[in-house]
Amino acid sequence: MRAPVRIGVMGCADIALRKMLPAFAASPHTTVTALASRDAAKARAAAGAFGCAPVEGYDALLARPDVDAVYVPLPIALHAPWAERALHAGKHVLAEKPLTSRAADTTRLLALARERGLVLAENYLFLHHPAYSTVRELVDSGVIGEVRALTASFTVPPRPADDIRYRADLDGGALLDIGVYPLRLASLLLGARLDVHGSVLHHDRPTGVDVGGGVLLGDPRTGTSAQLLFGMAHAYTACWQLLGSAGTIALDRAYTPPADHQPVLRIERAGVVEERALPAHDQTTAAVASFADAVRRAARQCAPDDAAAADVLRQADLVDAVRDRADIAAT
Ligand SMILES: NC(=O)c1ccc[n+]([C@@H]2O[C@H](COP(=O)([O-])OP(=O)(O)OC[C@H]3O[C@@H](n4cnc5c(N)ncnc54)[C@H](OP(=O)(O)O)[C@@H]3O)[C@@H](O)[C@H]2O)c1
């Protein structure tokens, strides 16, 4: 497949209209064919701005032969059922994070995608920011000595009362919507062998969802640990610090930097602080290019990306373990 990958979008989600649709439309690697909504008028109003076809209903989107891949930015409980239908319809899938609510569903869907030679990807945009390869190079070059620990937090202020994140029936809550970011970061920076040693979730009785929490992770082979905080009843934070035997590296605005934002790595060694400004990078554009590349590789029947699938599954297992081990504080 040399032509742009033809994308169908499932639902007029805020993240789709604000970030992903503009990126799909601007990319030379993708073209937006259709935008589906449960509501025909909503689809018409939104599709006009992107020059694509409005579609009523998600099944109608999956029935279109001019759609190679679907982007699924639905409430979290709907990711698995619609990703599964899309795979059965022969479409590649880019699903919003988290790909599913339960690792068992992730396992099943990854197997289905593999069996059908289709791409199934999870949309963590920050993984496409080169700031993280710079951090990897710094760590590998020994700038902070041996890595000992990570502290990270991602917290946001309360959302409007009707937000999907307050809907228990749609698998809302802070762990699945926000906590998944520092968890993914911990695997990225500390490696694959992280166990959950403890977690706490703050359960909000009126809504029935968790609105915050904390996690302690550890690597039993090395003693490396991570302390993570997340929430949606908090002041805004999106920062982390990697602590080594000889120094620290820290980053702010870690997960959703705007395309023109220059990340500043704060490196501290022996009391000397260096602030290293990195080039701005549009991680959304990069994520779109990466997905299109994966789809093209699949269309050429290249070997499936087992490492990417293993990362997705490991993340799902970690999220399950955090939830299953959690002490619940209810208010
Ligand atoms: N990667 C990122 O940076 C990022 C950022 C924000 C959010 N997200 C993820 O993206 C997903 C969507 O988040 P969002 O804030 O954009 O959501 P949102 O604005 O509430 O949109 C969700 C969409 O899902 C559709 N939908 C289908 N069934 C629904 C139901 N029963 N209730 C409500 N909506 C329903 C609706 O589209 P129609 O009415 O048009 O059918 C709605 O517009 C979540 O998984 C979230 O975690 C990712």
Ligand as a Chemical Component Dictionary entry (heavy atoms), coordinates in Angstrom:
data_LIG
# 
_chem_comp.id                   LIG 
_chem_comp.type                 NON-POLYMER 
_chem_comp.pdbx_formal_charge   0 
_chem_comp.three_letter_code    LIG 
# 
loop_
_chem_comp_atom.comp_id 
_chem_comp_atom.atom_id 
_chem_comp_atom.alt_atom_id 
_chem_comp_atom.type_symbol 
_chem_comp_atom.charge 
_chem_comp_atom.model_Cartn_x 
_chem_comp_atom.model_Cartn_y 
_chem_comp_atom.model_Cartn_z 
_chem_comp_atom.pdbx_ordinal 
LIG N1  N1  N 0  -4.289  10.111 23.582 1  
LIG C1  C1  C 0  -4.658  11.236 24.188 2  
LIG O1  O1  O 0  -3.896  12.221 24.283 3  
LIG C2  C2  C 0  -6.048  11.327 24.766 4  
LIG C3  C3  C 0  -6.514  12.543 25.271 5  
LIG C4  C4  C 0  -7.832  12.607 25.738 6  
LIG C5  C5  C 0  -8.624  11.461 25.730 7  
LIG N2  N2  N 1  -8.124  10.296 25.287 8  
LIG C6  C6  C 0  -8.937  9.075  25.271 9  
LIG O2  O2  O 0  -9.867  9.211  24.196 10 
LIG C7  C7  C 0  -11.105 8.601  24.534 11 
LIG C8  C8  C 0  -12.214 9.623  24.375 12 
LIG O3  O3  O 0  -12.007 10.699 25.264 13 
LIG P1  P1  P 0  -12.717 12.126 24.994 14 
LIG O4  O4  O 0  -12.464 12.980 26.175 15 
LIG O5  O5  O -1 -12.343 12.659 23.668 16 
LIG O6  O6  O 0  -14.259 11.655 25.013 17 
LIG P2  P2  P 0  -15.585 12.400 24.552 18 
LIG O7  O7  O 0  -15.308 13.773 24.054 19 
LIG O8  O8  O 0  -16.594 12.231 25.640 20 
LIG O9  O9  O 0  -16.035 11.539 23.274 21 
LIG C9  C9  C 0  -16.412 10.218 23.327 22 
LIG C10 C10 C 0  -17.223 9.926  22.085 23 
LIG O10 O10 O 0  -17.665 8.591  22.141 24 
LIG C11 C11 C 0  -18.909 8.475  21.499 25 
LIG N3  N3  N 0  -19.786 7.649  22.343 26 
LIG C12 C12 C 0  -20.270 6.434  21.996 27 
LIG N4  N4  N 0  -21.028 5.932  22.971 28 
LIG C13 C13 C 0  -21.051 6.860  23.949 29 
LIG C14 C14 C 0  -21.692 6.903  25.214 30 
LIG N5  N5  N 0  -22.475 5.905  25.666 31 
LIG N6  N6  N 0  -21.503 8.008  25.971 32 
LIG C15 C15 C 0  -20.727 9.022  25.541 33 
LIG N7  N7  N 0  -20.073 9.026  24.352 34 
LIG C16 C16 C 0  -20.252 7.951  23.556 35 
LIG C17 C17 C 0  -19.459 9.872  21.268 36 
LIG O11 O11 O 0  -19.406 10.120 19.870 37 
LIG P3  P3  P 0  -20.734 10.234 18.970 38 
LIG O12 O12 O 0  -21.811 10.801 19.863 39 
LIG O13 O13 O 0  -20.330 11.173 17.907 40 
LIG O14 O14 O 0  -21.059 8.868  18.488 41 
LIG C18 C18 C 0  -18.476 10.785 21.975 42 
LIG O15 O15 O 0  -18.230 11.972 21.273 43 
LIG C19 C19 C 0  -10.932 8.035  25.937 44 
LIG O16 O16 O 0  -10.514 6.694  25.842 45 
LIG C20 C20 C 0  -9.782  8.849  26.521 46 
LIG O17 O17 O 0  -9.064  8.146  27.508 47 
LIG C21 C21 C 0  -6.858  10.207 24.785 48 
# 
loop_
_chem_comp_bond.comp_id 
_chem_comp_bond.atom_id_1 
_chem_comp_bond.atom_id_2 
_chem_comp_bond.value_order 
_chem_comp_bond.pdbx_ordinal 
LIG N1  C1  SING 1  
LIG C1  O1  DOUB 2  
LIG C1  C2  SING 3  
LIG C2  C3  SING 4  
LIG C2  C21 DOUB 5  
LIG C3  C4  DOUB 6  
LIG C4  C5  SING 7  
LIG C5  N2  DOUB 8  
LIG N2  C6  SING 9  
LIG N2  C21 SING 10 
LIG C6  O2  SING 11 
LIG C6  C20 SING 12 
LIG O2  C7  SING 13 
LIG C7  C8  SING 14 
LIG C7  C19 SING 15 
LIG C8  O3  SING 16 
LIG O3  P1  SING 17 
LIG P1  O4  DOUB 18 
LIG P1  O5  SING 19 
LIG P1  O6  SING 20 
LIG O6  P2  SING 21 
LIG P2  O7  DOUB 22 
LIG P2  O8  SING 23 
LIG P2  O9  SING 24 
LIG O9  C9  SING 25 
LIG C9  C10 SING 26 
LIG C10 O10 SING 27 
LIG C10 C18 SING 28 
LIG O10 C11 SING 29 
LIG C11 N3  SING 30 
LIG C11 C17 SING 31 
LIG N3  C12 SING 32 
LIG N3  C16 SING 33 
LIG C12 N4  DOUB 34 
LIG N4  C13 SING 35 
LIG C13 C14 SING 36 
LIG C13 C16 DOUB 37 
LIG C14 N5  SING 38 
LIG C14 N6  DOUB 39 
LIG N6  C15 SING 40 
LIG C15 N7  DOUB 41 
LIG N7  C16 SING 42 
LIG C17 O11 SING 43 
LIG C17 C18 SING 44 
LIG O11 P3  SING 45 
LIG P3  O12 DOUB 46 
LIG P3  O13 SING 47 
LIG P3  O14 SING 48 
LIG C18 O15 SING 49 
LIG C19 O16 SING 50 
LIG C19 C20 SING 51 
LIG C20 O17 SING 52 
# 
